[in-house]
């Protein structure tokens, strides 16, 4: 029989393990860095869009 469970490669976290860690409030330093990087990219993108929209309105 085939086993439905798939193991993550060494050093990687499965979705189930990630959900448990997120529910308990424990995150690795790499996960925190990725969250902050995503936040910074989102804010930067919004700032660029706002600047472009504002510059086109002023003409």
ChimeraX attribute file (.defattr): number of C-alpha atoms within 10 A of each C-alpha:
attribute: neighborCount
match mode: 1-to-1
recipient: residues
	/A:1	3
	/A:2	4
	/A:3	5
	/A:4	6
	/A:5	6
	/A:6	7
	/A:7	9
	/A:8	10
	/A:9	8
	/A:10	6
	/A:11	6
	/A:12	10
	/A:13	13
	/A:14	12
	/A:15	10
	/A:16	9
	/A:17	11
	/A:18	15
	/A:19	12
	/A:20	12
	/A:21	14
	/A:22	11
	/A:23	10
	/A:24	9
	/A:25	8
	/A:26	12
	/A:27	13
	/A:28	9
	/A:29	9
	/A:30	9
	/A:31	12
	/A:32	12
	/A:33	11
	/A:34	12
	/A:35	12
	/A:36	12
	/A:37	12
	/A:38	12
	/A:39	12
	/A:40	12
	/A:41	12
	/A:42	11
	/A:43	12
	/A:44	12
	/A:45	12
	/A:46	12
	/A:47	12
	/A:48	11
	/A:49	12
	/A:50	11
	/A:51	12
	/A:52	11
	/A:53	11
	/A:54	11
	/A:55	10
	/A:56	8
	/A:57	8
	/A:58	6
	/A:59	5
